[in-house]
Amino acid sequence: MGNKIKIVIPCDEANHVCDKTQYKNATLCEKIKLNIHLIYCRACREYTKNNTKLTKTIKKAHIECLDKNCKEKMRLDLDSAIKETPIN
């Protein structure tokens, strides 16, 4: 008797599922609940629309991130520069 499936979710959970969906981490059940929520919630539909737009814009930008080795070298250089700087 205690195994009822909760279909209606609050807005904060819907927004969390929307974020997970953008990164392809949401389960099918979560996606279904999100879509049901979006039927009746204008604010979350707007959030989802903006989230989708942001994801598409970032993908279009072809942003390249520094690789792990480059980041580590920068960190070591910064640590070295900090140690060499006198404290007044």
Backbone as CSV, one residue per row, in Angstrom:
resi,resn,N_x,N_y,N_z,CA_x,CA_y,CA_z,C_x,C_y,C_z
1,MET,0.788,-1.195,0.000,0.000,0.000,0.000,0.838,1.271,0.000
2,GLY,2.050,1.255,0.539,2.902,2.429,0.624,3.741,2.648,-0.622
3,ASN,3.459,1.966,-1.707,4.247,2.063,-2.920,3.636,2.971,-3.981
4,LYS,2.985,4.050,-3.577,2.376,4.969,-4.537,3.464,5.769,-5.229
5,ILE,3.308,5.965,-6.517,4.259,6.763,-7.277,3.810,8.216,-7.229
6,LYS,4.691,9.090,-6.796,4.394,10.512,-6.696,4.631,11.153,-8.067
7,ILE,3.561,11.601,-8.713,3.669,12.173,-10.057,3.842,13.679,-10.011
8,VAL,3.181,14.332,-9.070,3.266,15.787,-8.961,4.506,16.146,-8.150
9,ILE,5.340,17.035,-8.716,6.563,17.454,-8.032,6.538,18.975,-7.851
10,PRO,7.221,19.476,-6.809,7.289,20.925,-6.598,8.245,21.579,-7.605
11,CYS,8.161,22.886,-7.723,8.970,23.622,-8.701,10.475,23.431,-8.499
12,ASP,10.945,23.427,-7.265,12.386,23.278,-7.060,12.877,21.922,-7.566
13,GLU,12.085,20.901,-7.378,12.453,19.575,-7.895,12.375,19.552,-9.423
14,ALA,11.363,20.218,-9.971,11.226,20.286,-11.431,12.433,20.987,-12.044
15,ASN,12.881,22.065,-11.427,14.058,22.778,-11.940,15.318,21.927,-11.828
16,HIS,15.424,21.169,-10.750,16.571,20.265,-10.590,16.568,19.187,-11.681
17,VAL,15.409,18.621,-11.950,15.298,17.604,-13.004,15.593,18.224,-14.362
18,CYS,15.136,19.459,-14.568,15.435,20.158,-15.820,16.946,20.271,-16.010
19,ASP,17.651,20.666,-14.947,19.118,20.761,-15.018,19.741,19.401,-15.320
20,LYS,19.268,18.361,-14.637,19.789,17.014,-14.884,19.530,16.581,-16.321
21,THR,18.379,16.959,-16.857,18.034,16.597,-18.238,19.005,17.249,-19.220
22,GLN,19.368,18.498,-18.959,20.301,19.203,-19.837,21.645,18.476,-19.923
23,TYR,22.030,17.836,-18.827,23.310,17.110,-18.792,23.139,15.610,-18.998
24,LYS,21.948,15.226,-19.426,21.617,13.834,-19.735,21.797,12.914,-18.531
25,ASN,21.413,13.419,-17.347,21.523,12.630,-16.112,20.170,12.277,-15.512
26,ALA,19.078,12.712,-16.129,17.745,12.458,-15.572,17.247,11.080,-16.005
27,THR,16.530,10.423,-15.098,15.937,9.126,-15.419,14.649,9.345,-16.217
28,LEU,14.149,8.286,-16.827,12.901,8.370,-17.581,11.761,8.817,-16.678
29,CYS,11.691,8.258,-15.484,10.645,8.627,-14.527,10.722,10.119,-14.192
30,GLU,11.923,10.643,-13.964,12.093,12.068,-13.676,11.632,12.926,-14.851
31,LYS,11.971,12.507,-16.053,11.566,13.265,-17.247,10.044,13.292,-17.389
32,ILE,9.401,12.185,-17.098,7.935,12.119,-17.177,7.323,13.072,-16.158
33,LYS,7.827,13.041,-14.919,7.322,13.927,-13.883,7.539,15.392,-14.266
34,LEU,8.705,15.687,-14.836,8.994,17.054,-15.266,7.996,17.498,-16.328
35,ASN,7.756,16.655,-17.317,6.828,17.028,-18.384,5.405,17.223,-17.868
36,ILE,4.998,16.424,-16.910,3.673,16.623,-16.297,3.648,17.968,-15.575
37,HIS,4.710,18.269,-14.849,4.797,19.539,-14.135,4.738,20.718,-15.107
38,LEU,5.424,20.589,-16.238,5.484,21.683,-17.204,4.127,21.972,-17.844
39,ILE,3.237,20.991,-17.833,1.896,21.195,-18.401,1.168,22.309,-17.653
40,TYR,1.337,22.361,-16.339,0.556,23.320,-15.555,1.380,24.449,-14.926
41,CYS,2.691,24.477,-15.103,3.518,25.497,-14.445,4.241,26.377,-15.465
42,ARG,3.740,27.574,-15.626,4.322,28.513,-16.596,5.753,28.909,-16.204
43,ALA,6.001,29.148,-14.918,7.331,29.568,-14.459,8.392,28.517,-14.790
44,CYS,8.070,27.257,-14.581,9.031,26.185,-14.871,9.191,25.967,-16.374
45,ARG,8.129,26.218,-17.136,8.274,26.151,-18.593,9.263,27.213,-19.063
46,GLU,9.178,28.402,-18.480,10.104,29.493,-18.819,11.532,29.131,-18.399
47,TYR,11.680,28.564,-17.202,12.991,28.129,-16.723,13.597,27.103,-17.680
48,THR,12.781,26.133,-18.082,13.240,25.079,-18.993,13.629,25.667,-20.343
49,LYS,12.827,26.595,-20.827,13.114,27.235,-22.118,14.449,27.979,-22.055
50,ASN,14.653,28.747,-20.976,15.908,29.489,-20.824,17.098,28.558,-20.642
51,ASN,16.906,27.478,-19.909,17.970,26.503,-19.691,18.382,25.859,-21.024
52,THR,17.390,25.513,-21.831,17.660,24.908,-23.139,18.399,25.895,-24.040
53,LYS,17.965,27.150,-24.006,18.606,28.191,-24.823,20.067,28.372,-24.414
54,LEU,20.320,28.381,-23.104,21.687,28.528,-22.596,22.561,27.360,-23.038
55,THR,22.053,26.144,-22.924,22.806,24.954,-23.333,23.151,25.012,-24.817
56,LYS,22.190,25.381,-25.651,22.436,25.474,-27.102,23.480,26.547,-27.408
57,THR,23.405,27.673,-26.717,24.361,28.766,-26.936,25.773,28.332,-26.571
58,ILE,25.906,27.640,-25.453,27.231,27.176,-25.024,27.784,26.154,-26.008
59,LYS,26.937,25.237,-26.487,27.395,24.236,-27.449,27.836,24.891,-28.751
60,LYS,27.109,25.922,-29.180,27.441,26.628,-30.424,28.760,27.375,-30.317
61,ALA,29.117,27.797,-29.106,30.309,28.614,-28.902,31.603,27.822,-29.086
62,HIS,31.531,26.506,-29.041,32.714,25.635,-29.186,33.834,26.073,-28.242
63,ILE,33.479,26.220,-26.976,34.437,26.651,-25.966,35.397,25.511,-25.651
64,GLU,36.682,25.843,-25.633,37.690,24.845,-25.299,38.223,25.146,-23.908
65,CYS,38.229,24.150,-23.055,38.738,24.304,-21.696,40.195,23.855,-21.643
66,LEU,40.891,24.361,-20.644,42.275,23.942,-20.453,42.306,22.484,-19.998
67,ASP,43.323,21.769,-20.466,43.431,20.391,-20.009,44.027,20.358,-18.602
68,LYS,43.945,19.197,-17.982,44.347,19.024,-16.581,45.817,19.405,-16.363
69,ASN,46.700,19.029,-17.261,48.131,19.327,-17.108,48.395,20.828,-17.143
70,CYS,47.716,21.525,-18.043,47.882,22.972,-18.162,47.386,23.667,-16.893
71,LYS,46.251,23.226,-16.364,45.716,23.806,-15.135,46.684,23.589,-13.968
72,GLU,47.254,22.398,-13.901,48.182,22.079,-12.816,49.435,22.947,-12.910
73,LYS,49.954,23.150,-14.116,51.131,24.008,-14.300,50.811,25.439,-13.876
74,MET,49.631,25.933,-14.237,49.235,27.283,-13.841,49.143,27.393,-12.315
75,ARG,48.598,26.367,-11.657,48.482,26.370,-10.209,49.869,26.408,-9.551
76,LEU,50.792,25.579,-10.072,52.152,25.553,-9.533,52.853,26.887,-9.742
77,ASP,52.680,27.496,-10.924,53.274,28.806,-11.201,52.718,29.866,-10.246
78,LEU,51.417,29.813,-9.996,50.792,30.771,-9.092,51.297,30.566,-7.667
79,ASP,51.364,29.315,-7.224,51.888,29.021,-5.882,53.314,29.548,-5.738
80,SER,54.120,29.364,-6.767,55.510,29.817,-6.754,55.568,31.340,-6.689
81,ALA,54.742,32.005,-7.466,54.722,33.470,-7.471,54.275,34.012,-6.113
82,ILE,53.324,33.354,-5.489,52.840,33.785,-4.171,53.942,33.662,-3.128
83,LYS,54.705,32.578,-3.193,55.800,32.371,-2.225,56.892,33.407,-2.402
84,GLU,57.118,33.864,-3.657,58.180,34.830,-3.933,57.783,36.260,-3.592
85,THR,56.511,36.527,-3.449,56.037,37.888,-3.183,56.183,38.216,-1.704
86,PRO,56.902,39.324,-1.401,57.072,39.682,0.009,55.752,40.209,0.588
87,ILE,55.534,39.920,1.862,54.341,40.372,2.561,54.697,41.630,3.342
88,ASN,53.969,42.705,3.148,54.268,43.977,3.843,53.498,44.097,5.101
